[in-house]
Amino acid sequence: MSQNQSVSEIKKQVTFNAPVEKVWQAVSSSERISEWFMPNNFQAVEGHEFYLESPFETSECKVLTVDPPKELSFSWGNQGWVVHFLLEDLEGKTEFTLIHSGWGHPEEKMRPTDKTHLDTRNTMDSGWDSLIKDRLRKVVEQ
């Protein structure tokens, strides 16, 4: 691995049996995000600063992109992470793509856990699986 190589982004893609507007609501409102992800004070306004309450810490975040009902992105914490939600209307269903980028060098330690970027990415990779494929699916398909 070269010195400047960073950990690869996390990418998850799933098709929900729900219209794009319903999925958009689930990923763009504070109350709905709390149902499947974490407590927060999110607002779908570009530049809005908000927090996410994880089990480890309260992270400062900032909304980067709001393009209803197709794209939403925000920075997460102070590690350089960016989370993208991409939605595509499939005639009554929605293809949902999550991209979690901004990872550092694989061996670099992360605060506050003291795990490496690679370990944290691998943990979060499976975490996103259950968040998207189980919890978000329940919220949008019920």
N, C-alpha and C positions, 0 to 999 in steps of 0.2 A: 504494500500500500504506500503510495507516495505521501510525502509530508503534508501536502495541502488537500488531500482527499477528504471529503466529508461523507458522513453517513447518508445513504440514499433515502429519498423521501418515502413516506408511507402513502400508498395509494389504494383506496378501496372503491369498488364499483358494485352497485347493487341495483336491481330493478324492483321498485315498490309497486304494489297493486293499489295505487292511489293517484289521484290527479295531481299535477304539478303544483297547483295553488295550495293544496293541503300540505304537501311536503314543504313548500316554501314557508308556510306559516309555522311549521314545526322547527325550522332552522333559523327563523328570522324574528322570533318574539321571545322576550326574556322568560315568560311563563312557560312556553312550550319547550324551550331549550332546557329549562330546569327539570322537565319531566323525563328527559332521556339522557342528559349530559351532566351538567353541574349547576349549582346555584350561581346566579349572575345578575347583573343589572344592565344587560345588553339593550341597545336600541339600534335598529337598522338605519343608521344615519352615518354616512361617511365622515370619518374624523372623530366620531363619538368614542370617548374613553370609558372603558367598563372593566369589571373584574370577573374572574371565574374563581370559584372556591373549590379547589381540589382537596383531597385528603392531606396533601403535603403542605399547601400554602394557598394564600389568596394571590392570584396572578393578575397583574395589570395588563390590560389588552386594549387594542384600538381597532376600530372598524376601518378597513382599507377600501373595500369595494362593496357596493350595493347595486345590483342590477336585477330587479325583480322580473320574473321569478326564475332567473337563470343562474345568477352567480352572487356569492357572498364570500368575502374573505376578511380575516382579521389577524393582527399580530397577537401572539400569546406569550405573556411573560417577558423576561429580559434576556432570553437565551438566543433570540433571533428566529424563533418559530413563527411560521405563517400557516394558517389553516384556511383552505379553500373548500367551499361547497359549490359544486356545479350540478345544475339540474337540467334535464332535457325532457321535454314533453313527448311521451310516446302514445298519444291518443288514449288518454284515460289512465295510463301508467306513467311512472316517472323513473328515468334512469338517473341515479344519484351517484356522484363521484366525490369522494373526499380526498384531498391531497394535504398532507401535513409535511411541510418542508422547513428548511432553515436549520438543519442539523449541523453540528460541528464535527471536528475530528473524532474518529471512533474511540480513541483512548482518552480523550479529554474528559475530565470529571465535571459533573453537573451539580449545581446547587439546587435545592438544599439536600438532595439525597446522597450525594457523593458517589453515585453510579456513573459509569461512563456514558457518553452519547450513544454508543452502540447498544449497551445493555438497556438504556432507557428507551431507545427506539424500538427494540425488540419487545419490551414489555408493553409499550404503547401500541405497537402493531396489533397484538392480540386484544388489547383493550378496545381499540377502534373497531375490531371485528365484532365484539359483543355489543358495543354501543350502536353501531350502524345496523348490523344484521338482526339483532334481537330487540334492543330497546327502542331505537328510532322506528323500526318496522312496526312494532306494536302501536306506537303513537300515531303513525300515519295510516295504518291499515285497519284500525279498530272502528 
